[in-house]
């Protein structure tokens, strides 16, 4: 309604799952930490399943102190 064409969103697995299910996610930034933890973790996106998984391509990858900062975009 306000004419915006882009929205930057930060949230958890439930919000990300809703964006994936609505097919409105065009780009994703993902950080990987050099730590290993165990437990009952869920997927990066939780929510309704999609018929066909969305494929993203790596746009950039940066490293600092073992942390990886990836930026992915829909082709």
N, C-alpha and C positions, 0 to 999 in steps of 0.2 A: 504494500500500500504506500510505502514511502519512496519507492523507486530504487531501493538498494538491490544490487546485483550480486553482492558477495557478503558472506558472513563467516567470521572466524569464531569457531566454537571449541571450547575445552570442556571435557567432561569425562565421565567414567564409562565402563562397558555398556551400561544400559542406554545412555544417551547415544553412544556411537552405534549401537545396534539399531536404534530407531532411525538414525540417519541412513544407515546402510539399507534397511528395509524400505525406506521411503525413496531410495535411489537418488539422493541429493548430495552424496559425498563425492567431491571432485578431486580433493587433495588431502593427504594425510601426512603429518609429521610424527615420527616415531622415534623415541629414545630408548636405547638398550644400555642398561647398566651392567658393569662387569661383576655382578653378584649372583649367587645362586641361592634360592630359597625353595623350600618344599611346603606343601600344604594342599588345600582344596581350592586352588586357584581356578578361575574360569577363563574363558577365551578373552581376547582383547575386546571383542564386541559380543554383548549378550542380548538376546531378544528374539524376535521372529526370524525364522530361517528364510533364505532367499533361494529361488529356484536355480539360478546359475550364479556361482561365485563371481564377484567383480574382480577383474584383473587390473592391477596398478603397475606402473613402471617406476623404477628408481630415477629420480631427478638429480639428487645430490646426496652425498654421504660425507660427513665430517667426523673426525675422531679427536677427542681430547681426554687425556688421562684414562684411556681405556673405554670411555663412554662413546657410543656411536649415536650420531644424530642423523637420521634418515628422513628424506622428503620424497614422498611418492605421489604420483599423479595418474589419473585415468588417461589412457592413451587417446 
